[in-house]
Amino acid sequence: MKRETHGRLEQVKGRAKEAAGILTSNETLEKEGARQRATGALEETVGTARRKLGSAVARVAAAIRK
């Protein structure tokens, strides 16, 4: 859950940087924001996948114990 939350936060910060770059015509800031947003999205996806995999493993382990 922590990784998912951190990924969402990075996306928000990236969008803010990207918007600030667009408003100030600062291409470097805009690109940095876009990269941060993309990295955050990836981090959120990885976190979600890990959480779901952990849940599936726990369900399988519980089924085996029965």
C-alpha positions in Angstrom: 0.0 0.0 0.0 2.9 2.3 0.8 4.3 2.1 -2.7 0.9 2.7 -4.3 0.4 5.8 -2.2 3.9 7.1 -2.9 3.3 6.6 -6.6 0.0 8.6 -6.5 1.8 11.4 -4.6 4.6 11.4 -7.2 2.0 11.7 -10.0 0.4 14.7 -8.3 3.8 16.4 -7.8 4.7 15.6 -11.4 1.5 17.1 -12.8 2.1 20.3 -10.7 5.7 20.6 -12.1 4.5 19.9 -15.6 1.8 22.5 -15.3 4.2 25.0 -13.8 6.6 24.3 -16.7 3.9 24.9 -19.3 2.7 28.2 -17.6 6.3 29.5 -17.3 7.4 28.2 -20.7 10.1 26.2 -18.9 10.6 23.0 -21.0 13.0 21.5 -18.5 10.5 21.7 -15.7 7.8 20.5 -17.9 9.8 17.4 -18.9 10.9 16.8 -15.4 7.2 16.8 -14.3 6.2 14.5 -17.1 9.0 12.0 -16.1 8.0 12.2 -12.4 4.4 11.6 -13.3 5.2 8.6 -15.4 7.5 7.2 -12.7 4.8 7.7 -10.2 2.3 5.8 -12.4 4.7 2.9 -12.8 5.4 2.8 -9.0 1.7 2.8 -8.3 1.2 -0.1 -10.8 4.0 -2.1 -9.3 2.6 -1.5 -5.8 -0.9 -2.6 -6.9 0.5 -5.8 -8.6 2.5 -6.7 -5.5 -0.5 -6.2 -3.2 -2.7 -8.3 -5.4 0.0 -11.0 -5.7 0.4 -11.1 -2.0 -3.4 -11.5 -1.5 -3.5 -14.3 -4.1 -0.6 -16.1 -2.4 -2.3 -15.8 1.0 -5.5 -17.2 -0.4 -3.7 -20.2 -2.0 -1.8 -20.8 1.3 -5.1 -20.7 3.2 -6.7 -23.2 0.8 -3.8 -25.5 1.1 -4.0 -25.5 4.9 -7.6 -26.6 4.8 
